[in-house]
Amino acid sequence: EPEVTQTPSHQVTQMGQEVILRCVPISNHLYFYWYRQILGQKVEFLVSFYNNEISEKSEIFDDQFSVERPDGSNFTLKIRSTKLEDSAMYFCASFPGTASYEQYFGPGTRLTVT
Amino acid sequence: AQSVTQLDSQVPVFEEAPVELRCNYSSSVSVYLFWYVQYPNQGLQLLLKYLSGSTLVKGINGFEAEFNKSQTSFHLRKPSVHISDTAEYFCAVRPYSGGGADGLTFGKGTHLIIQP
């Protein structure tokens, strides 16, 4: 069964550094998303992406964040200058665009900012 | 805007006993409702969803949920749990309107602990 994959599973970085989190959505899916979950808190929507542009973004998704689909298969989340409070689990999801409205989630990348 | 409240952060249950995980939501518009499960070190997997029609929906692994519009609830139930059901359960909503661009709004999750 097709699945969303994410790499790396765990990323440790120093405050102020740039990180790129990578995701490979399910082939033929049309919508892509990033969510994050700070330890002990809710899973929060960051951004959705469709037709090579951002469709929706939350207030969390400020100028330090960017997303890209560089090659038709990967979907990346870049954090330009990481802060301690960016430490969280980041989930990628994809959706085929059908009436099922089911988003398929990857296993997540745990980002630790020191 | 929407919000989701999962009233219990942790629910311990004995194996083969029934369980109910509670979910209430608040929204100014109609919503679709979902339950996701997260097993240790894995991603979120859809258990079931309510889009329209019958308010009792059945999902995978013997779970079911009932949508109650007047009480704005979508509680998850299973008549007999197994050790393998130990996981984190998330209730989520998204608005009717709009296309696929809308993100899900999640509750904080309920950790279901099955005791032998």
Interface residues (C-beta under 8 A of the other chain):
Chain A: V4 L30 Y31 Y33 Y35 Q41 K42 V43 E44 F45 L46 V47 S48 Y50 S55 E56 S58 F91 A93 F95 G97 A99 S100 Y101 E102 Q103 Y104 F105 G106 P107 G108
Chain B: Y32 F34 Y36 N41 Q42 G43 L44 Q45 L46 K49 L51 F90 A92 R94 G99 G100 A101 D102 G103 L104 T105 F106 G107 K108 G109
